[in-house]
Amino acid sequence: MRKYTSLLQAPLAMSDTEQKFRGIPIVKSGTKYRTDAGFAAIKNGVKQRAGAAAVPSGGKPAWLRAKMPGGAGYSDTRKIVHEHRLSTVCEESMCPNIGECWNAGTATIMVLGSVCTRACRFCAVDTGNPKGWLDGEEPLNTGKAVQLMGLKYVVITSVDRDDLEDGGAAHYAACVREIKRLNPDTAVEALTPDFNGVHEHIETVVDSGLEVFAQNVETVKRLTHPVRDPRAGYEQTIEVLRHAKQHKPSVLTKTSLMLGLGERDSEIMQTMDDLREANVDILTLGQYLRPTPYHLAVERYVTPAEFEAYRIEGLERGFVEVVAGPMVRSSYRAEQVLQKNNVGLAAQA
């Protein structure tokens, strides 16, 4: 039986791929549209603007040229995702690994809808105000989907929901509990919003029965703004991770750092030190790729050798594992992280 990571229904917005699949006119990136739920959103999160910066000269290096998605596994997963009108972060964030992951029958669950209340300048997820919309059947549907697909490890992520009093923490926790109720042997990793740093909301999710709690710092302190939405923060993310670990030491904590936005080596090392001081267990490092011309420009392409050097630096600082490579994303091969071999990237190369 092929294993799939299914996503729960989230009828707020559709990816370009899903719109093409359904014969629906595509909303242009950076323009405003109205969702099925009746509120306005910006396609791909950032408005169109003149004078978009160019990519570094010479184009993308060879190690960043991902294969076009295709194959039986990809087609099967795509069919399931679209027939059930499910929302995947794979499509919403324009992940370059979609072909590899979907051919392996995996995807990352995206709950709380597909429209984010924040507008980070690196992210291609649509932004808007869902005005309190929630799918009350989502927790049960998520648990059933994981059961149907026979998953042993599942990653749940979500948009930020600043329109909800608890940032969506109770709903998020309900999804985890339903997965665990119906799939007691399935390990759950939750890549969460920051819940505005409210400890009570962080604890709600940490206590839901998950094995891994993740919140992404995204970039070094100096570049946090304008890379991230003004409501996000470097210290806030680190405090979220610190509190999650203090509240439940048995839970693994995890975060991700994008490189290529203009950060200096000394700043990367300082970020590692700050994360370790907060007892963060797992770090992933990947290359930032601009999703549309209206997002932040790429300042440099980090070589595979540099990624390996950063990985060694992180391991020497005491991380349980550092997953590092040009195509690495937060949830990439998440189930293989504890093998402590850079999820097999060296062997693959």
FIMINU-504319 format. One record per residue: residue in three letters; x negated, y negated, z of N, C-alpha, C, O, CB in turn. Coordinates in pm, whole numbers, plus 32768, in hexadecimal, padded with zeros to 4 digits. Glycine has a CB too. Layout:
# residues N
ALAXYZXYZXYZXYZXYZ
...
This chain:
# residues 349
MET7FAB807980008000800080007FA97F8380007F517F758055805F7FFF807B
ARG7FC07F2A7FA37F727EAF7F9D7F977E558011800C7E4680327F887E667F17
LYS7F317E1880507F497DBE80C07F547D2F808F7F027D01803F7ED97DCB8129
TYR7FB87CE980BF7FCA7C5D809D7FDA7C0C811C80167C3A817D80437C498040
THR7FA37B92811B7FC57B33818580337ADC814C801B7A8C80F17F477ADD81B4
SER80AB7AEC817F811B7AA38149812D7A1E818F81027A0C820181997AF58155
LEU816C79C3814D818B794481888220793681988270796C814B815478D38137
LEU824078ED81FA82C778D4821F8308786981C882C47812819182CE78AD82AD
GLN8388786F81BC83CD780F816883BA7781819B83C577658213846278308161
ALA839E7727813E8389769A816383BA764480F0836A7618809E82F3767C8184
PRO843D762C80E9847875EF807484697558806B84C17515803485057611806E
LEU83FD7520809E83EF748F809983AE7460801883D273F67FE4839F745E810E
ALA835074AA7FE4830874807F6D82D474FA7F2582C675657F628295741F7F8F
MET82B874EB7EA58283755C7E5881FF75347E1781ED74C17DEF82E8758A7DEE
SER81A475947E0D8126757C7DC9813E75707D3381A875967D0180C075EC7DE8
ASP80D9753B7CE980E375347C5880F975BD7C1C814875CE7BBF806774F47C1C
THR80B276217C5380BC76A87C1E814A76DC7C2B818077187BCE805A77067C65
GLU818876C57C9F821176F37CB4827176A87C5A82CF76E37C25823A76E37D47
GLN825A76267C4882B375D97BF282AC760C7B62831376197B1F828F75447BF7
LYS8233762A7B33822476617AAD826E76E77AA282B377037A40818F76737A89
PHE825C77387B0B829977BD7B0F833177B37B04837278087AC7827178087B8F
ARG836A77497B4183FB773A7B45843076DE7AD584A876C87ACC842577027BCC
GLY83D676AA7A80840276537A15843075CA7A438480758A79FF846E769579C9
ILE83FE759E7AB78424751C7AEF83BB74B47AC8834474D07ACD843275257B8B
PRO83E6743B7AA0838573D37A7B832173BA7AEC834773B47B6183CD73517A57
ILE82A373AB7AC88239739A7B2C822E73077B55822D72AE7B0181B273CC7AF4
VAL822772F07BD78212726A7C0C817D72497C008129729A7C288244725E7CA1
LYS815D71D77BCA80D171B27BB7808D71957C3D80CA715D7C9880C671387B5B
SER801171BD7C467FC271A77CBF7FC071137CE37FAC70BD7C8C7F3471DC7CAE
GLY7FD370F67D647FCB706C7D93804B701D7D85804D6FA67DA47F6170277D4D
THR80B7705D7D55813570167D45819B70447DAD819070B17DE5816D702B7CB7
LYS81FD6FEE7DC68264700C7E2982D4705D7DE882F870467D74829C6F897E68
TYR830A70BC7E33837C710A7E0483D5712A7E7B83B071107EEE834D718D7DBD
ARG844A71617E6084A771847ECC84AE721C7ED684C472607E73853571487EB2
THR849C72507F4F849B72E07F66852973187F64858B72CE7F61845972FF7FEC
ASP8531739E7F6585B473DF7F6A860173B97FE9867C73B97FE985A474777F62
ALA85B77399805485F8737580D3862372E380D6866172B78137859A73908147
GLY86047297806C863A7211805F85E2719F808F860F712C809086B5720A80A7
PHE856571BB80B6850F714D80E0849E7139807B84817191802B84D57168816D
ALA845F70C3808183F670A18021837070DA804C835370E580C383EC700A8011
ALA831E70FD7FE88297712F8001823B71037F90826A70E17F23829671CA8010
ILE81B871037FAB815470E27F46811371637F1780DD71AF7F6880EA707D7F7E
LYS8116717D7E9680DC71F67E5E804471F77E737FFF71977E4F80FD72027DC9
ASN801172637EAD7F8372767ECA7F4D72157F327ED4720D7F467F3472677E4C
GLY7FA671CC7F767F8171877FEF7F4670FC7FE37F4E70AE80427F2471D68035
VAL7F0C70D97F717ECA70577F627F03700F7EE87F0C704A7E7C7E2F70687F55
LYS7F2A6F917EF87F656F457E8A7EFF6F2B7E1C7E866F257E347F9D6EC27EBE
GLN7F326F1C7DA37EDD6EF77D327E9E6E6F7D4D7EDE6E157D847F2E6EF57CAE
ARG7E206E617D267DDC6DE27D377D776DCF7CC77D3F6E307C927D966DDB7DC1
ALA7D606D527CA37D026D337C397C736D3E7C6C7C5A6D357CE47D1D6CA67C00
GLY7C166D527C0F7B886D517C327B5B6DCB7C807B016DC07CD47B6A6CD87C81
ALA7B986E3E7C687B6E6EB87CAE7ADD6ED77C8D7AB36ED07C197BC96F307C87
ALA7A8F6EFA7CF47A006F137CE179E76F917C917A366FF07C9479BA6F1E7D68
ALA79796F917C48795470047BF7791270707C4C78E370557CBB78F76FDA7B85
VAL790F70EA7C1778C871577C5B783371457C45780C70F97BEC78F771E37C26
PRO77DD71877C94774D717C7C7F772771A17BF0776671F77BB2770271D67CE1
SER76C1715F7BBA769971757B30767372077B18763D724A7B707625711A7B0A
GLY769072377A9F766B72BE7A7B76DA73247A9076CB73987A6875F672E77AC9
GLY774972FC7ACE77B6735A7AE4779873BC7B53773273B27B9777D473A47A66
LYS77F2741A7B6577E2747C7BCF777074DE7BAF776175087B3C786574C87BE6
PRO772275027C1476BA75667BFD76F575F07BE8776B76087C05765875697C73
ALA76A4764C7BB676D376D17B917714771B7C05777477657BF3766177237B5A
TRP76DE77077C7E771277547CF1779D77277D1E77D877647D7776B1774A7D65
LEU77D276BD7CE07858768E7D0478BE76A77C96792F76787C9E785475F97D23
ARG789776F17C3178F2770B7BC27942778A7BDE791B77F87BB878A577187B3D
ALA79B377777C217A0877E97C447A4B78217BC77A6977D87B697A7377BF7CAB
LYS7A6178A37BC87AA478E47B587B3778BC7B567B7578A57BBE7A96797D7B60
MET7B6E78B57ADC7BFD789B7AD07C49790D7B137C2779817AFD7C27788C7A3A
PRO7CB078EE7B647CFA79597BA67D4179B27B407D7979817ADE7D5F79207C08
GLY7D3D7A337B597D7E7A937B017D717B1E7B3B7D357B307BA57D427A8E7A75
GLY7DA97B807AF87DA17C097B287E257C377B637E7C7BE67B837D337C167B8D
ALA7E327CBB7B727EAF7CF67BA07ED27CCA7C2E7F457CA97C4B7EA67D8D7B9B
GLY7E6C7CCA7C887E867CA27D137EB67C137D1C7F137BF47D667E097CB47D67
TYR7E747BB97CCF7E9C7B2E7CCE7F2C7B1F7C9C7F7C7AD67CD67E3C7ADC7C78
SER7F4B7B657C2F7FD17B5C7BF6803A7B907C5580A57B547C627FD87BA87B73
ASP801D7C007C97807E7C397CF580987BDB7D6A810B7BC47D90804B7CC07D2A
THR802B7BA37DA3803B7B487E1480857ACB7DEA80DD7A9B7E327FB37B247E4F
ARG80627A967D7780A57A1D7D44813B7A367D32818D79E07D53806679F27CBD
LYS815C7AAA7D0081E97ACC7CEB82357AD07D6F82A37A9A7D7A81F67B527CA3
ILE81F97B107DD4823A7B197E57824B7A8D7E9482B67A6A7EC781E77B737EB6
VAL81DF7A3D7E8E81E379B77EC8825179637E88829D79207ECE815C79717EB7
HIS825979667E0382B8790F7DBF834779447DC183A578F57DCA828C78FA7D32
GLU835879C87DB983DF79FE7DBD842279E57E44849C79D57E4C83DD7A947DA1
HIS83D179E07EAE840779C87F3383FC79357F5C841879107FCE83BF7A1F7F98
ARG83D378E37EFE83C378537F13837578387F9283A477F27FEC844C780E7F19
LEU82FF78707F9782A97863800B824177F77FF2821F77DA7F7F826578E8802D
SER820F77BB805D81AC77508052812477858080811677B380F181D676D480A6
THR80C1777E8029803B77AB804D7FDA7737804E7FDD76E07FF7800B78187FED
VAL7F84773680B27F1D76D080B67EBC76E580427E77768780197ED176D3813C
CYS7EB7775D800D7E63777D7F9A7E8377207F257E2976EB7EE47E7478117F71
GLU7F04770E7F0A7F2F76B77E9E7F3576267EC97F0775CD7E827FB576E27E69
GLU7F6E760E7F3F7F8375847F6B7EFF75397F797EFA74C17F5E7FCD75837FEF
SER7E93757D7FA37E13753A7FB67DB6754C7F3E7D4275237F427DCE756E8033
MET7DE9758B7ED17D9975A27E587D1975EE7E787CAE75CA7E477D77751C7E15
CYS7D2376567EC87CAD76A17EF37C6976E67E7D7CAD77287E2E7CD377097F5D
PRO7BE576D97E6E7B9F77177DFE7B9677AF7E097B7177F27DA97B1576DF7DF3
ASN7BB777E67E7E7BAD78777E927C2F78C07E797C3A79377E987B7E78937F1F
ILE7C93787C7E417D1778B97E347D13793A7DE37D5879997E057D7778577DF5
GLY7CC3793E7D797CBC79B77D287C837A2C7D767CBC7A997D747C68799E7CAD
GLU7C127A157DBB7BD37A7E7E097C307AB17E777C417B2A7E887B527A4C7E46
CYS7C6B7A547EC17CBF7A7C7F337D407AC07F057D687B267F3E7CE17A027F89
TRP7D807A8A7E9F7DFF7AC57E747DE87B4C7E307E3F7BA27E367E487A667E14
ASN7D767B607DF17D587BE37DBA7D3F7C497E287D517CC17E157CDF7BDB7D5E
ALA7D157C177E9E7D057C6F7F117D877C7E7F5D7D8D7CC37FC37C977C3A7F6E
GLY7DF37C3E7F2B7E757C477F6B7E807BF77FEA7ECA7C1E80447E947CD27F88
THR7E387B877FF57E3F7B35806E7E5E7AA4804A7E3E7A757FDD7DBB7B3D80BD
ALA7E9C7A6180A97EB979D2809D7EC879A0812C7ED079F081897F3A79B58045
THR7ECC791F813E7ED778E681C57F6378AF81DB7F95785F818C7E6D787881DB
ILE7FA078DA8247802878B08268802B781B828A7FD877EB82D68061790382DD
MET808A77D48251809B7746826E8126773082A6818A77458261808476F081EE
VAL812D7706832481AE76F3836681C8765F837D8173760A836381B3774083ED
LEU823F764183AE826975B783CB827C7564834C827774E98351820375748425
GLY829275A782DA82A77560825E82277547821181BC7575823A82EB74DE8279
SER8232750081A281BD74E5814D81A874508135815F742A80D981CC752D80C9
VAL81E973FB818681D3736B817F819A733C820481D67351826D8258731E815D
CYS812572FE81FF80DB72D4827680FA72428297810C71F0823D804372E88261
THR810172238319811A71998340809C7143833980A270C983478153719483CD
ARG8029718383237FAB713983197F797136828A7FA8718182357F4171768375
ALA7F1870DF82717EE570CE81E87E4C70C781EC7E11705D81D67F1F704D81A6
CYS7E0E713882097D7C713E82077D4C713181777D8B7166811B7D4871C28247
ARG7CDD70EC81627CB170CC80DA7C61713B80977C2C7127802A7C5E704F80DE
PHE7C5971AF80D77C19722280987C7E728E80737C5C72ED802D7BAE725C80F5
CYS7CFA728080A17D5C72EC809F7DC572DA80337DF6726B801E7D9F72F78126
ALA7DE973487FEE7E4873427F807ED573697FA77F2C73727F507E1B739A7F11
VAL7EF0738080287F77739F80547FCD7321804D7F9F72B4806E7F7773D980E5
ASP80497330802080A472BD801580B9727C809D80B672BF8105812C72E97FDA
THR80CD71F9809D80E271B1811A8168716681178194713780AF806E714E8133
GLY81A6715E818D8226711A8199825A71278227820E71498282828D71548135
ASN82D8710C823C8316711782C0838C717782B883F7715082888343708C82F5
PRO837B71F582E683E9725782DF845F7237833A84C67279833183B672DE8302
LYS845171D4839084BF71A383E584FD721284398577721B8446852A7164838E
GLY84A77266847284D672CC84CF8503734E8490852E73A884D885447295851D
TRP84FB735A840B852773D683C984D7744E83F9845C74478403851C73C98331
LEU851D74BB841884DE753A843A853475AC840685AF759F840184C8754784D3
ASP84F7761983E0853F769283B7854876EC843284E47729845984F776DB833F
GLY85BC76F5846E85CD774384E685B677D884D4859C781F85358655772F851B
GLU85BF7809845785AA7897843C851878B8842084F4792C840C860078C383C7
GLU84C47851841D8439786583F683ED78C6845083A7791D841C83F377E183F3
PRO83F578BD84D583AA791A852983CB79AD850C837079FE84FB83C478FD85BA
LEU844C79CE850884737A5884EE844A7A848461841A7AF4844F850B7A6884FF
ASN845D7A2D83FF84367A4F837683A17A68836A83757ABF831F846079E08316
THR83527A1A83B582C27A2C83B1829D7AB583EA824E7AFE83AE827A79BD8400
GLY82D67AD7845D82B97B59849982E07BCB843F82967C2D843482FF7B66851C
LYS83537BC183FE83817C2983A483257C36832B83097CA582FD84107C0C8376
ALA82F77BC482F8829F7BC68283821B7C0D82A381EB7C5E825482847B388252
VAL81E17BEE831781657C2F833F817C7CC5835081267D16832B812F7BF183C3
GLN81ED7CEA8387820F7D778398821D7DBD831281E97E2B82FE82917D8583E8
LEU82627D7E82B682787DB7823281F57DCD81E781E57E3081A082D27D5D81E0
MET81987D7181F8811A7D7881AF80AF7DCA81F680447DE281BE80E67CEE8198
GLY80C97DF6826E806D7E4D82B47FE97E0C82D97F807E4C82CF80527EC48263
LEU7FEC7D8E83027F717D45831D7F347D6983A37F7B7D8284047F8B7CB08318
LYS7EB07D6D83A77E677D8384237E2C7D0084587E0A7CF784CE7DF87DE9840F
TYR7E227C9D84037DEC7C19842A7E347BB083D77E3D7BBD835D7D4F7C108416
VAL7E667B4A84177EAF7AE383D07E867A5A84047E737A47847C7F487AF883DE
VAL7E7879FA83A87E5A796F83CB7ED7791B83B37F14792183487DE279388378
ILE7EFB78CC84187F6A786E840B7F3177E284107EDF77C284677FD57883847C
THR7F5B778F83B37F36770283BA7FB576AF83AA802176E683977ECD76DD834D
SER7FA8762D83B2801D75D883A27FF3754A837F7F7E7524838C807375D98422
VAL805474FF83548042746E83438049742E83CD8072746E842E80AE743282E2
ASP802273AE83D6803B7360845080CD7335844F8103731183E77FDB72E38458
ARG810B733884C48197731084D081A672AC854181DC72CC85AB81F1738A84E8
ASP817572328529817F71C7858C820F719985A0822B714F85FF812871528563
ASP826A71C4854882F771A08558833C71F385C383AB71D185ED834071B084D3
LEU82FB725F85F1833372B4865A82F6728F86E08280727086E8831B734A863A
GLU8347729287498319726687CC829F72B387FC82467279883B838872758831
ASP829A733587E082297387880C81C873A7879C817373FE87A9825A7408884A
GLY81D6735F872B817F737886B9819573FF86778144742A862580F2736E86E3
GLY82027442869B822074C5866381E8753986B381EC75AB868581EC74CD85D7
ALA81B3751E872B81717586877A81CF75F9879D81A8766E878F8139754A87FA
ALA824975DB87C982A6764587F082CA769C877A82D37717878683247609882E
HIS82E0765F8707830276AA868E828B77008662829C7775863D832B764A861B
TYR821676C78668819B770E8644818C778A869E817377F8866D811E76B28652
ALA819D77768721819077E5878081F9784F876781DE78C78775819B77B18810
ALA82727825874282DC7885872682B878DE86B082D7795586AF8360783C870A
CYS827678A5864C824A78F385D881E5795D860381ED79D185D8820C7897856C
VAL81867937865881217996868881637A0586D981427A7B86C880B6794F86DD
ARG81C079E0873182017A45878582507AAA873382527B208753825D7A0287EA
GLU82927A7B86C982DE7AD7867582817B34862882A27BA9861383387A898615
ILE820F7B0185FD81AD7B5885BB81817BC4861B817B7C3A85F781337B078589
LYS81637B9D869581337BFC86F981A17C5F872381857CD4873B80FE7BB18773
ARG821B7C30872C82897C888754829F7CF686EE82B27D6A8712830A7C388767
LEU829A7CD2867082B37D33860782347D7B85D9823B7DE4859A82F47CEF8591
ASN81C17D4185F981417D7985CB80DD7D72863D807D7D258635810B7D2D854E
PRO80EF7DBF86A7809B7DB2871F80077DCA87087FB47D9E875880CA7E0F8786
ASP7FE37E0F869D7F567E2C86827F167DC886227EA07DD586017F487EB7864B
THR7F627D6585F57F2E7D0285977EEA7C9085E37F257C56863E7FA07CCA853D
ALA7E6F7C7185BC7E277C0085F87E537B8085B37E677B7D85397D8C7C1385EB
VAL7E637B1486017E947A9585CC7E2E7A2685E47DFE7A1286547F1B7A70860D
GLU7E0F79DF857A7DBE796685827E1678EF85617E5B78F184FB7D42796C8523
ALA7E16788985B47E687813859D7E0F779A85837DC4777085DB7EC577F98615
LEU7E197763850C7DD376E784E87E37767784F97E8C766184A27D9876EC8455
THR7E2E762F85687E9C75D785937E83754385787E13751B855A7EB475EB8624
PRO7EEE74F385837EDD7461858B7E9B743E86107E82749786627F677418857C
ASP7E7F73BE86277E40739886A67EA6737887147E80736187877DE673208692
PHE7F29737886F27F93735D87537F7872DC87A17F9F72CE88157FA173D387B4
ASN7F33727E875F7F1071FD879C7EC2720D881E7EC071B388727F8E71AC87B6
GLY7E827280882E7E2F729888A37E7B72B689237E3F72BB898E7DD9722288B9
VAL7EFE72CA891B7F4F72E489927F34737289C57F4F73D3897E7FE772D08974
HIS7EFE737D8A3E7ED673FF8A737F4B74618A7B7F3B74D88A5C7E9973ED8AFC
GLU7FBD74328AA48031748A8AB2805474CF8A2E807575468A2C80AA743B8AE5
HIS804C748489C1806F74BC893F8003751F890F8022758588D28082744B88D8
ILE7F8574FF892A7F18755A89097F2D75DF89527F1E764A89177E8E751C892D
GLU7F4E75D689D37F62764F8A247FD776A289F17FD3771D89F87F7976298AB5
THR803E766089BF80B176A8898A80877708891C80B5777A8916811B76468955
VAL803076DA88C48002772F88567F9D779588867FA4780A88607FC576D987E6
VAL7F3E776C88D97ED877C8890A7F17783C89567EE478AC89507E75777D8965
ASP7F847824899D7FC7788B89ED802578E3899C8069793989D68013784A8A5D
SER802C78D1891A808E791988C8806579A888A880B679F5887480A578CF8848
GLY7FE879CD88C67FBB7A5588AD7F547A62883F7F337AD18815802F7AAA888C
LEU7F1F79F2880D7EBD79F587A07E327A2087D17E167A2088487EB5796C875E
GLU7DDE7A4587727D547A6987917CF179F987747C8C79ED87B87D2D7AE48742
VAL7D0E79A7870E7CB4793B86E67D0278B986DC7D6B78B3869B7C6E795C865E
PHE7CCE784F871C7D0A77CA87167CAA776F86CB7C36776086F37D2A779287A5
ALA7CD97732865E7C8276DD860B7CBF765385F87D38764385EA7C69771E8583
GLN7C6675EF85F97C8D756585D87C14752685967BA7752785D07CBC75138658
ASN7C2374F0851F7BB074C784CF7B81743984ED7BCF73DA84EA7BD174D2843E
VAL7AFE742D85097AC173AA851E7AAA736584987AA272EA84937A3C73B8856A
GLU7AA073B1842D7A9B738583A17A187343837679DE736983117B0A73278388
THR79E772E083C2796F72988399792772638414795672738485799272238337
VAL78B4722483FF786571EF846F78A9717384A879017138846977D471CE8441
LYS787F714D851F78C270E0856778C5705F8515792E7020850D787B70C685EC
ARG7855703884D9784E6FB8849178B16FB2841D78E36F4683FB77C16FA2845D
LEU78CF702383DF79237026836879B4704D83857A05705A832978E970858303
THR79D5706084047A5C708C84267AC5703083E97B2A705F83B47A6E709384BD
HIS7AAE6FAF83F07B026F4F83AB7AA76F03834A7A476EC383747B4B6EED840F
PRO7AC56F0B82C87B486F22828C7B666FB1825C7BCC6FC4821A7B586EC8821B
VAL7B14701682797B2F709D82477BB570D1827B7C047108822F7ABE70FD826E
ARG7BCE70BE82FD7C4870F1833B7CAC708283537C88700C83587C27713883BD
ASP7D2870A883637D93704983837D716FFF84067D34703B845F7E1C7092838F
PRO7D966F8084137D766F35848E7DA86F76850E7D716F5C85797DAF6EAC8484
ARG7E0F6FC985057E44700A857E7DF0708285A97E0070B486187ED470378566
ALA7D9770B085527D3B711C85757CBC70DF85AE7CA47067859E7D1B717684F8
GLY7C6B713085F17BF170FB86297B8A716686477BAE71D786697C0F70AE86A6
TYR7B0C7143863B7A9E719F86577AA371CF86E87AA5724787027A16715B863A
GLU7AA5717187467AA8719787D37B2B71E087F67B2B723B88487A99711B882C
GLN7B9871B787B67C1971F787D37C17728A87AC7C4572DF87F87C8A71AE878A
THR7BE272A987367BDA7334870A7B81738587677BA573F5878D7BA5733D867B
ILE7B0F734F878C7AB4739887E57AF673AF886C7AE4741888A97A2F734C87F7
GLU7B42734D889C7B87735E891C7BF573C889117C0C7415896F7BC472D7894B
VAL7C3973CE889E7C9E743688897C5E74C088947C92751988D77CE2742587FF
LEU7BEC74D188507BA6755188537B71757088DF7B7875E3890C7B32755087EF
ARG7B3D750B89227B0A751D89AA7B79754D8A087B6875AB8A567ACC749989DF
HIS7BEC750989FE7C59752C8A597C9075B78A3C7CB376018A997CC874C58A50
ALA7C9A75DB89BB7CCB766089987C7376CB89D77CA5772E8A0D7CCF767288FF
LYS7BEE76B889D27B9177198A0A7B97771A8AA37B9177858AE07B0276FB89DD
GLN7BA276A78ADF7BAC769F8B717C2D76E08BA37C2E77248C097BA5760D8BA0
HIS7C9976C98B597D1B76FE8B827D1F77968B7A7D5977D88BD07D8976C28B2C
LYS7CE177CE8B107CE378608AFF7C5D788C8AC57C5078968A4B7D59788D8AA2
PRO7BFA78A58B197B7278C68AEB7B6A79408A907B0C794B8A417B1B78DC8B60
SER7BCA799B8A997BC57A138A467BE679F789B47BC77A49895D7C267A7A8A7B
VAL7C24798589977C457960890D7BCA792688C97B8678D089027CBA78FA890A
LEU7BAD795488517B3F791C88027B6A789687C97BDB7887879A7B15797D8790
THR7B10783387CD7B2D77B187927AD8779E87147A6877D0870B7B12773E87F7
LYS7B10775686B47AD3774F862F7AED76C685F17B56768986097B0A77BE85D3
THR7A8D769585A37AA07616855D7A54761984D97A05767484BF7A71759F85B4
SER7A6D75B484867A3175B0840079FC752583E07A3474C0840A7A9875DB8396
LEU799075228396794E74A6836E793A74A682D77900750482A178C5749583B9
MET7969743D82937951742C820478CE73E181F178B37381823979C673E181BF
LEU787E740B8191780173C681727808738B80E6785273BB8090778974268180
GLY77B9732380D077B772E1804E7800725D804C781C72267FE277F2733A7FE8
LEU7821722880C4786971AA80CE780F713580F4783F70C6810B78D871B68133
GLY778C714F80F9772E70E5811E76F170F581A776AE709A81D8777270628117
GLU7708716781E776D17181826C763A71998265760671C681FF771771FA82AD
ARG75F6717A82D17565719282DB754D7214832875A2723F8376751D711A8321
ASP74D97251831174B872CD835874BE72BA83EF74F173108437742E72FD832E
SER748B7249841E748B723084AF7519722B84E5753272538556744271AD84CF
GLU757771FA8494760371F284C07644727D84C2769772998517765271948464
ILE761D72D184647651735B8465762273A284E3766F73E88525762273A883E5
MET75A173908504756C73CF857C75AF739A85FA75CB73E6865774D573B98585
GLN75C9731785FD760C72DC8671769A7312868076C9732C86EF760E72438665
THR76DD7323860F7763735B8613776073E9864A77B4740E869C77A2735A8588
MET76FF7439861D76F174C0865476DD74BB86EB771975098735767B75098610
ASP768774608718766D745587A876EB742E87F477077463886075FD73EE87C2
ASP773873D087BC77B373A487FE781874178807785E7425886B77F0732E87B3
LEU781F7467879E787C74D8879C7851754487FE78A5757E8843788575128710
ARG77D2755F880577A275C4886377B4759588F477CE75E6894D770E75E48848
GLU77A57513890A77BA74DD8991784B74F589BD786874FF8A34779874468995
ALA78A774FC895A793375188976795075AE896F79C475D78975798C74CE8913
ASN78E67600896478F276928962793F76C988EB7984772E88F6793376C189E0
VAL793576858879797276B787FF7923773387D178A8773187CF79747649878E
ASP796B779C87AD792B781C878D7900782A86FB7894785C86DE7989788B87AF
ILE795777FD869E7942781A86107947779885C0799E774485D579AD787E85DB
LEU78E97789856478E07714850D78DB7740847C7891779C8459786476BD8530
THR792976FF8426791D7717839778EE7696835379177628837879A57748835A
LEU789976A682EF7860763682A47877764E820F785376B881DA77C7762682C3
GLY78B375ED81CB78CC75FB813C78B9757880F378AD750E81307957762F8124
GLN78B5757F806F78A5750A801A792A74C28006798E75017FE3786B75327F93
TYR792D743F801D79A373F07FFD79AE73E37F66794C73C27F23799E73648041
LEU7A2573FC7F317A4273E97EA37ABC738D7E997B2473A87ED47A5C74727E5B
ARG7AAE73237E4D7B1B72C27E437B9072FD7DF67B8073257D827AE972417DFE
PRO7C0773057E337C7873457DF07CB672F47D807CE9732E7D207CE173637E55
THR7CB3726E7D887CE772197D1D7C8D719E7D137C3F71847D6F7D7D71F07D38
PRO7C9671517CA67C4370D97C997C60706F7D027C1370107D107C56709E7C11
TYR7CCE707C7D4C7CF570167DAD7CC370367E397CD26FE57E957D8B70087DAF
HIS7C8770AB7E4B7C4F70D17ECC7BBD70A47ED47B8470737E737C5A716A7EE2
LEU7B8270B57F497AF7708E7F5D7A9B70D37EF97AAF71487ED67ACB70AD7FEC
ALA7A37708B7ECD79D770C37E6D7974711F7EB4795A71117F2B798C70527E24
VAL793D717E7E6878D171D37E9A785071837E95782F714B7E2C78C572577E47
GLU7807717E7F03778971357F087712718C7EE176B071597EAA777370FD7F93
ARG7719720D7EFC76AD72697ED576E272F77ED5774473177F187634725B7F35
TYR769D734D7E8876BB73DB7E88764F74217EDA75D874197EB976C374147DF8
VAL767974657F42761C74A97F9D75F975317F617651757B7F35765B74BA802C
THR757A75527F5D754E75CF7F1E756876467F79757476367FF374B875C77EFA
PRO757176BE7F3F757F77377F92750E77457FF8752577718068758377B47F38
ALA7493771F7FD174227728802E743576CA80A5741476ED8116739E77087FE6
GLU746A7654808B748475F680F974F0762C815674E6761F81D074AE756C80C2
PHE75587668811D75C176A381707588771081CA75AD771A823F763276DC8118
GLU752E7760819474F177C981E5749D778E8256749D77C382C5749B7825818D
ALA745877228239740876E082A1746176A7830F744176B1838573B2766F8263
TYR74D2766C82E875307639834C756876AC839F757C769E841875A375EA8309
ARG7582771D835E75B7779183A8755477BD8413757B77D8848575D578068346
ILE74D577C583F0746F77EE84507469778C84C5745E77B4853973E577F7840C
GLU7471770984A6747176A4850F74E776BA856F74D976AF85E97478761684D1
GLY755C76D9853775D176EF858975C5776A85E075E977688656764B76F98533
LEU759377D685A77582785285F4751F783D86667532787286D3755378C48599
GLU74B677F0864C745377D586B4748F77838725745C7785879673DA778D8679
ARG74FA77398708753B76E9877075A0773A87C075D877088822758176718730
GLY75B877B68797760C780D87E87697782A87B776E5786887FF761677D6886A
PHE76BB77FE873D773D78248707774378BC86F776DF78FA86D5775877DD867F
VAL77B778F6870F77C9798586F977B179A6866777737A0B8647785779B38725
GLU77E17951860E77C7795F857F77D478D7853D782478838565782879C4853F
VAL778378C384D5778D784E847F779F788383F2774678C583BB770E77F0848A
VAL7812786783B7782D7890832D780E781882D4785077B182DF78C278C1831A
ALA77AB7825827D777B77B28231776577D5819E7727783B817F76FA777C826E
GLY7798778281467784779780B777D377308069783376F7809E77AE7824808D
PRO77AE77157FEC77F076AE7F9D788776C07F9178D1765D7F9377B576AB7F15
MET78B6773C7F84794477547F6E799077787FEE7A0677997FE9795677C17F09
VAL794D77728060798D779880DF79F67731810579E076B980FC792477A5814F
ARG7A6A776381317AD4770F81677AFA774781F07AD077B582147B4F770A8108
SER7B4A76FD823B7B68771F82C77B8F77B182DB7B6077F383377BD776C782F9
SER7BE777E382847C1F786882987BDE78D1823E7C0E794282387CB37865827E
TYR7B7278AE81FA7B357908819A7B01798681E07AAD797F823A7AC378C2814F
ARG7B3579FA81B57B0C7A7C81ED7B0E7A7B82867AB67AB482C67A807AA181BB
ALA7B737A3C82BE7B787A28834F7B727AAB839C7B3A7AB1840A7BF579DD8375
GLU7BAB7B1483627BAD7B9483A87B237BD483B17B117C3483FC7C0C7BF28363
GLN7AC17BA183637A3B7BDB836279D67B8D83B579617BB283BC7A0A7BE482D4
VAL7A037B2183F579A67AC7843879537B0D84A478DB7AF484AF79F27A548477
LEU79907B6484F179497BA1856078E87C10853578A97C4F858A79AC7BD985C2
GLN78DC7C2784B478747C81848277EA7C40848C77837C83848578907CAA83F1
LYS77EB7BBA849D77717B6C84B2770B7B7C844176927B83845977317B948535
ASN773C7B8183C676E37B8B835277067B2482E776F47B3B827076EA7C188316
ASN77387AAE831577647A4382BA77CE7A79825A77CE7A5A81E376EB7A0A826A
VAL78297ACB829178977B0C8249786C7B4B81C578B87B4F816479047AA8822F
GLY77EF7B7C81C477BD7BC4814F77947B6E80DA777E7BA2806D78227C228122
LEU778A7AEC80EC776A7A93807D76E07AAD804376CE7AA87FC977727A0380AA
ALA767E7ACA809975F67AE4806775F47B60800F75B57B607FA575947AF580DC
ALA76387BCA803B763C7C457FED76837C2F7F68765B7C667F0176817CB6803C
GLN76ED7BDD7F6A77397BBE7EF176E17B757E8C76E57B927E1477B57B697F14
ALA76917B157EBE763A7AC97E6575D17B237E24757F7AF37DD675F67A577EB1
